[in-house]
Amino acid sequence: MAVPPSETENRTILSFFYSNYLLNRIRAFYPFSPTSFLYSLTTRFRSTQRRECLPLPLLFNSLDSSMILTKESKVHGVLEDILERVLINLHGIQKNLQFWQSRAERSDAWKAYFMVFERGPRAFVDETVKLLRGRAAEGSSIQNLCQSSSEYINERVTVLSSLRYSLATFLAQVYMEVDKVGEEIVTDPEKKLHSLLITINDLFSTLEASIGHLHAMRQSESSVDGSYSMPLLFQKLPEINQEGSQWTDCEISDAINSVYQNLHKLESYISFLVMKHRKPRKVTQYWIRYTCGAVGLSACSIWLLQHSSLTGSSDLDNWIQEAKDSTVGFFKDHVEQPILSIRDELFETFRKRHQGIMDHEEVQLTSNSLHRMLLAFSEQTKGQKFPGNASDQEMLEIVMDRYEKELTHPIQNLLSGELARAMLIQVQKLKLDIETAMLELNQILRANEINFAILAALPAFFLSLLLIMLVRGWFKQDTKAEGRGRIARIQRRLLVVEVEKRIIQYQISVEQGLERDAQCMFGLVLYSLDRLYRSVKRHAEASGEWQCLRQDIIDLARPGLQTTYKLTVTSRMERVYDCLLPILKRR
């Protein structure tokens, strides 16, 4: 049993449908010639800058006359518009279908949670009321909720899958027809142009029959929307000389106009169905979080208002001043001073080297003075001449021996002996040791001044690094395949895997004789190749490998190539091209 649509959803769809209907009726009142109408339709479908999409399988090698170029340009523009619009609609269908498929794979509890909490506040109130009524009636309200959620999700998966199947089949049929006449439309445009336009018009009729069951499926759900019961009716090709050998320019314009009108009706119908079965918006899915955030922000705003000068309080001004002072202090302590210290260390090396030389000379003077004192004391004590290069350690032993003997009678020797002289020599030795230790410590501190400055700047460095990473992630936008980072590279490789899987599924359908399924798989292959084409173009142009990669993508889109060759191409693409390689394998 299908879940009936809400009143708000019906109103939205009704407004969308009637706005398109009124727009088409207003356009019908204006007189037009075939050329001006073709121009208006073309400009309506084409944007100011055409969207980059998978190229058509056309060959332009023998354009000898301006007449051939004109006729070929007309049909080429029509085919490009058909391919572009169908691919865009397929992308919208695919995004919504992937969302509902991911929800369908979850448990019943997750589905029930989605029905209650991820469909907006109105659905939350309605489902809560149903649960309370079911509990009051002593019924299994939870079980009914799980069942209704499964039906709600499965119904959307079914409709979007059927719509994707029909649209992908239509895309494959158009592409195959263009591939058949791609070379002949250049050599014999007058004949092939007519047949190609007739074939495309017939394909629209086939598409109308294939999506007619979607109208019957959704007709039972329309309550107020009476216009929704109107079936999709594509315009037939005007009654012109279809069997003739040559069409006039007016007849060609009428045929192209018919194709554009059918394309517009198709797009409106698909937009209508996709809107009916689209996934909830981010705001709708996370409305509880946004509501809590809004409530928290409101409470914070009220609290700040109470402490602001508007209510006569100076708390907010004091906090702002304290934050300002703290920021300035942090900047001076962790940014300005460390940078100045590093600058002094790097650019004042000569001055510090000179100062170190002066300190070393002072220590040398103290050492020379101690050497002379030891030499004089030793010569007087031993009564012999010592050489000038005598060791300070040997002479210091003589001083210590004399010092120990003088300590036996300290008072007597302090006045008449050598005790005072020996003590002064030891004081000089202690001074030399202290100066030497200070010199070494000063050298260690000077050698590590830049390290201390870097340590002081580390908090500011890490804060700047975090800010740079946030800004870099915001600019790169790696969540999509067009990005530059690791996630975007993974997305591009997954697109190649998707192309490979669908090529295999296409071959399996061909071998089993399932022609419609094979055409659908080929249409999905074209869709995946279009996404790959757009995601790798900018990166491949930057690395200089776009010409080869573009040719490989075009080869994968050709219906006549063997599956083994296509699988070889996909395998080569994953191994050769830089924009498709994993980051770890890049050189």
Stockholm file with secondary structure:
# STOCKHOLM 1.0

chainA/1-587         MAVPPSETENRTILSFFYSNYLLNRIRAFYPFSPTSFLYSLTTRFRSTQRRECLPLPLLFNSLDSSMILTKESKVHGVLEDILERVLINLHGIQKNLQFWQSRAERSDAWKAYFMVFERGPRAFVDETVKLLRGRAAEGSSIQNLCQSSSEYINERVTVLSSLRYSLATFLAQVYMEVDKVGEEIVTDPEKKLHSLLITINDLFSTLEASIGHLHAMRQSESSVDGSYSMPLLFQKLPEINQEGSQWTDCEISDAINSVYQNLHKLESYISFLVMKHRKPRKVTQYWIRYTCGAVGLSACSIWLLQHSSLTGSSDLDNWIQEAKDSTVGFFKDHVEQPILSIRDELFETFRKRHQGIMDHEEVQLTSNSLHRMLLAFSEQTKGQKFPGNASDQEMLEIVMDRYEKELTHPIQNLLSGELARAMLIQVQKLKLDIETAMLELNQILRANEINFAILAALPAFFLSLLLIMLVRGWFKQDTKAEGRGRIARIQRRLLVVEVEKRIIQYQISVEQGLERDAQCMFGLVLYSLDRLYRSVKRHAEASGEWQCLRQDIIDLARPGLQTTYKLTVTSRMERVYDCLLPILKRR
#=GR chainA/1-587 SS CCCCCCHHHHHHHHHHHHHHHHHHHHHHTSCCCHHHHHHHHHHHHSCSSCCCCCCCSCCCSCCCSHHHHHHHHHHHHHHHHHHHHHHHHHHHHHHHHHHHHHHHTSCHHHHHHHHHHSSCHHHHHHHHHHHHHHHHTTSCHHHHHHHHHHHHHHHHHHHHHHHHHHHHHHHHHHHHHHHHSTTHHHHSHHHHHHHHHHHHHHHHHHHHHHTHHHHHHHHTTCSSCGGGGSCCCCCCCCSCCTTSSCCCHHHHHHHHHHHHHHHHHHHHHHHHHHHHTCCCCHHHHTHHHHHHHHHHHHHHHHHHHHTSGGGTCCHHHHHHHHHHHHHHHHHIIIIIHHHHHHHHHHHCHHHHHHHHHHHHHHHHHHHHHHHHHHHHHHHHHHTSCCCTTCCHHHHHHHHHHHHHHHTTSHHHHHHHSSHHHHHHHHHHHHHHHHHHHHHHHHHHHHHTHHHHHHHHHHHHHHHHHHHHHHHHHHHHCTTSTTSSSHHHHHHHHHHHHHHHHHHHHHHHHHHTTCHHHHHHHHHHHHHHHHHHHHHHHHHHHHHTCHHHHHHHHHHHHCTTSCHHHHHHHHHHHHHHCGGGSCGGGCC
#=GC SS_cons         CCCCCCHHHHHHHHHHHHHHHHHHHHHHTSCCCHHHHHHHHHHHHSCSSCCCCCCCSCCCSCCCSHHHHHHHHHHHHHHHHHHHHHHHHHHHHHHHHHHHHHHHTSCHHHHHHHHHHSSCHHHHHHHHHHHHHHHHTTSCHHHHHHHHHHHHHHHHHHHHHHHHHHHHHHHHHHHHHHHHSTTHHHHSHHHHHHHHHHHHHHHHHHHHHHTHHHHHHHHTTCSSCGGGGSCCCCCCCCSCCTTSSCCCHHHHHHHHHHHHHHHHHHHHHHHHHHHHTCCCCHHHHTHHHHHHHHHHHHHHHHHHHHTSGGGTCCHHHHHHHHHHHHHHHHHIIIIIHHHHHHHHHHHCHHHHHHHHHHHHHHHHHHHHHHHHHHHHHHHHHHTSCCCTTCCHHHHHHHHHHHHHHHTTSHHHHHHHSSHHHHHHHHHHHHHHHHHHHHHHHHHHHHHTHHHHHHHHHHHHHHHHHHHHHHHHHHHHCTTSTTSSSHHHHHHHHHHHHHHHHHHHHHHHHHHTTCHHHHHHHHHHHHHHHHHHHHHHHHHHHHHTCHHHHHHHHHHHHCTTSCHHHHHHHHHHHHHHCGGGSCGGGCC
//
